[in-house]
Amino acid sequence: KSDDNFSKKNRPNVSFKDVAGLEEVKEEMQEIIDFINDSEKFHKMGAKIPNGILFHGPPGTGKTLLAKAVAGETNSTFLYSSGSEFVEKYVGVGAKRIRGLFEKARKDSPTIIFIDEIDAIGCKRNMDSNNEKDQTLNQLLVEMDGFSDKSTVIIIGATNRLDLLDEALLRPGRFDRHIYIGNPNLKAREDIFNVHIKNKPIDKSVNIGDLSRKTHGFTGAQLASIANEAAIIAVRNKKKKIDNIDFNAAIERVVAGLEVKHPTVL
Ligand code: ATP
């Protein structure tokens, strides 16, 4: 995930139009974008922009994509990492990595730091605050408190377990904005399909409205995967365009994949 969609070094060429649905969320993120693009105006008014934003909700709903789009819209550096990369056996290693990440972010500012699965480092601390994990979390708190006006660094964390996070992380000045990103509704599923068929030859037998109705409960990632599978199936069937039969076969294939992974869910 960390190195796709990049034009220049660490600058994603993803924009808001690649993120379908999530209109309210995009509106909220527009404020952050305006700040990065015109920080002087906000500083003059004495406004301090939130440094930490937390995306929470089920996997595959576009959290990473949206964070990349914020970087793309502001021509910011995008630094991707996953919470599990900081979980180490030896004391101090995770904390050192956090320090390194923020150093790089400040150097290449404006920067969006994205930490997926932030619960891996941000889960509630033990009473004796001395183990490796607690040191890593403490370092993250120190870095967030040390944000200055000189460089624009915004950190976006993602989790599907908001309830696991240590309260210290959620305090004002840290991750104080929480944005829920859920599964797409009918209209959003249509929009997501439209984004993912944009550059594909589509036969007129395909009805995106029907496909969207059939895919209730699917995530954005699954819909993207259906569009891709349909294209693969069309090639295999030696067709010039992707038709309705290919899409239905693709839905079946994605559902079958889910049944293998989560036999009790479906
Ligand atoms: P995870 O929690 O598993 O990291 P996530 O919420 O970060 O998941 P993404 O990695 O952003 O999900 O989504 C995976 C892929 O699914 C995206 O790269 C994109 O192709 C597609 N996708 C998901 N949501 C959307 C959306 N709202 N619009 C367009 N494409 C989407």
Residues whose N, C-alpha, C, O or C-beta is under 5 A from the ligand:
A	BS01	ATP	D18 V19 A20 G21 P58 P59 G60 T61 G62 K63 T64 L65 I192 V195 G220 A221 A224
